[in-house]
């Protein structure tokens, strides 16, 4: 289980990060202030974890995914990875 990428979505005045894993699972993590909260999960692809095992990741598996995702999100925020055109215009 490795992270293949992350995206940031700021629609509807919420900040949600999508963390994609190599086993076909995507976890959506919502940021509220400085806290990161699990929002929901999506299965994608024909050989995803959900389709192979017939169940959603939970327990320690879900905790590990959250820890990995939050660590990468924090690193990317620190490095301005999620900067948008609108953010750049506000700085000027």
Secondary structure as GFF3:
##gff-version 3
##sequence-region A 1 92
A	DSSP	beta_strand	3	9	.	.	.	ID=ss1
A	DSSP	three_ten_helix	11	13	.	.	.	ID=ss2
A	DSSP	beta_strand	15	21	.	.	.	ID=ss3
A	DSSP	beta_strand	25	32	.	.	.	ID=ss4
A	DSSP	beta_strand	35	43	.	.	.	ID=ss5
A	DSSP	alpha_helix	49	53	.	.	.	ID=ss6
A	DSSP	alpha_helix	60	78	.	.	.	ID=ss7
A	DSSP	alpha_helix	85	91	.	.	.	ID=ss8
###
